[in-house]
């Protein structure tokens, strides 16, 4: 990959200030507990950064609920733990003032809206499955399957422990082109349509045109939303990349640790 390490590190170091507040209806004290503040990595997942939040609030809820699964909501909408934190923020960005106020729950788990996540192993399994899926899309050979188990573990520990060098020592292999290739086979991406209840769009999109030219972000939008091209804007990592940014470059430098581009599409 044509590696721009400074950009990779800037993306990695992106953080969000969050104010966690226990749902007042669940507090067992007359006086609700104080909020709990954290700076969290945009690239991580909530179950990896909220151990302290859970421990802090457990003493303020009824004993029989203390072992319940903790879940979070923003403005009454449950937050999907299997989405990276930065994606969840960008999906709600227009309604958020910093610090981001999130409500903590230990009761009435929304079974029809959230996937259960009792352990970090569930997050690891989801994360590795995403990396494998992205690998199949990018490479004609399946690099992840040929890696040693210690490489898989290094990817996971790099993300879990917020260690840039540890993660990228392995992940760079997944961003390199196979011998004789000019670009990935397909671009792994997930596109969230903000005006349609954040519905997710995924298609097979090649990074090169039929003429062999590099396809850009504008080209992706033209393929996905041909009738809306002139009115939409695309955001990732809290910024709007220029329309002429090559998809191949974006995939190499702006993908989340799961190796997918997560793109939020709204209207001007």
N, C-alpha and C positions, 0 to 999 in steps of 0.2 A: 504493500500500500504506500501511496505517496503521503507519508505520515507527517502531519503537522502536530507535533507533540504538545505545543503550547495550547492549542485549541482543545485537544483531548483532556489536558489537565484542567483548563478553565471549566469545561463542561463537568468534569468529575467533581470539582470543588464547589459547585453550585449548592447553596443551602437555603432553607426557608425557616423563618421564625414562626413557631406555632404555640398557641395558647390552648392547652387542653383543660376542659372544664367538665367535672362530673355532672351528669344529668341530675338536677336538683330533686327530682322525684325519687331517685334511688338512694339519696343520702340518708343515713340513719341518725344524723345529728340535726338539732334545730338550726344550727348555724352551718351553712354549706361550706365545704373546704375551699381553701384558696386555690386559684388556678395553678397549673403546672406548666412551666415554659421550657421549650427545647428548641435548639437549632438542629434541624434534621437535613440529611443529604437528599437532594432532589432525586438522585438515581436509585435510592434504596426503596424498601417496602416498609409499610407501617409496622408489621409484626417484628421487624428487625430493630426498631428504634424505640419501642414503647414499653420495654420491660420496666423501666423506672416509673412510667406513668401508672402501670398496673399496680406496682408495689405501693406507690404513694396513695392511691385511692382505695385499695382493698380495705383498709382500716375504717373507712367511712361508709361502708355498705354492710348490710346484714350478713351475718356469718354464713348462712346457707347459700348465699350468692357469690361468695368470695372465690370459689373455684370455677364459676361460670366463664364462658368464653367472652372476652372483652371485644367490643366492636365500637366503631366510630361513625359519627355522622356530621355533616355540614349542612346547615339550613334545613334540617329534617330529612336529608337524603343520605342513606347509608353509603359509606366510602368503601369501594371494592379494594380489598387488601392486595389482590393480585395485579393491580395496576401500580406502576411506579409512582412514588409520591409526587414527583414533578408533573406527571401526566394528570393526576387528580387535581393538582393546583391549577394547571392550565385550562382544564375543562370547566373550572369554576371561577376563573380569574376575574371576570367582570363583576362578580359579586363579593370579592374578597378585599378586605383591608388588612394590612399587616399590623401586628401578627395575625396569622390565620387562626380564627377561633373554631375549635373543633370540640364536639360534645362526646364524652366518654360514657359508654353503657356497659352494664353487666347483666342486664335483664332484657327479656323480650327480643331475643335474637331474630332478625328478619329473615326467616328461612327462605322466603321466595325471592329475596334480593341479593343475598350474600352467600358465598361459598364458605363453609366452615374452615377454620385454620386453628387447630389446637396446638400445633408445635412448629418449630422452625424447620423441621424436616419437610413439612408440607410446602413451605416457601421454597426450600431448596429444590424439591421435586418439580414444582412449577417453573422455577427459573431455568433449570437444566433442560426441561422439555422445550422451553422457548428457544434456548440456544441451539438445540438439535434441529428444531423446525427451521430456524433461520439458516443453519448450515446447509440443510437440504436445498433450500431456495437459492443460496449463493453459489454453491460449489457442485460440480458434477460428481466429485468424489465426496464422501461424507467424512470430513476431517474429525468431527467430534467423536464419532464411533471408533476411529483409529487411535485416538489419544489414550494415554494411560490414565488410570483412575486418579492418580495423584494430580494430574493436570486439571481434571474435573473439580477436584477438591480445592485446588489453588484458585480457580475461577470463583468458586463459591465463597471461600474464605476472604478473598480480596474484596468482594462485594460486602459480605457480612461485617467485616472489620474496617471497611472504608479505607482500603490500602490500594492506592492507584498503581504503584509499581508492581505489586504482587499480582494484581488482576491483569494488567496489560502485558506482563511477561508472557502470559499464555494467550490472551485474547488477540494479540497482534497476529498470531498464526491464523486465526479465523478471519482476519481482515485482509490477508494476503491473497493475491490472485494465483490460481493454479497455472502450471506451466503452459505457455502458449495463449493464455487468455488476456483479453484487453479489459474485461470488466466481469462483474458477477453475472451468473446466469439470470437470476431475478433479484429484485430489490426486496428484502424483507421489510415490510412496513405495515402499520396499523393506523388507519385514518379515522378520526372521530368527527362526525358531523354535528357541530354544536347546535344547529337549528332543528335537528331531528332527534331530540332526546339523546344526544351523544352516541347515536348508533354507529357501530364500527364497520368500516369498509376495508376489505382485503381483496386484492386481485393479483394475478401474475403480471408484473410489470418489468420489462427488461430495461436495463440502464442505457442501452444503445438503440438508436433508430435502425430501420431496415437498411439505411445507407451507411451504417457504421458510425454515425455521429453520436456524441454524448447527449443523452436525454437530460433535460433540466427539470427543475421543480415545476416550471410552467407546463412542460410536457406531461408531467404526472397529473396535474390538475385538468389539463385538456382531456386526458384519457378517462379520468374519474368523473368529472363534472363538466362535460362539454358545453352544456347550456348555461352554466353559471360562472364560467371562467373569469369574466370581467368584474364580477361582484364579490368573489371570495378572497379571503386572506388565510394564510397558513402559518401556524405558530408551532414551534417546538422549543423546549428548554426556555420558555418565556420570551422568545424573540421570533421575529418574522424574517426568515432567510430571503435574500434577493431571488427574484423569479428565475434568474439565469444561473442559479447554483446547480452544478451537475449532480444528478441523483447518485452517481457512483461516489463522488466526494462526500455527499451527505451521509450515505450509508457507512462509509469508513470512519467519519469523524463525529457525526451527530447522533448515531444510534445509542440507545440506552444499553446498559450492560447485558440485557437479554438479546442483544444484537439486532433488535428491531428499531426502525424509525417510528416514533410515535408522533403523529401529526394531528393537530387540532385545527379544523377548518370552520371558519365563521364567515360572516358577511360584513362588508364595509358599511 
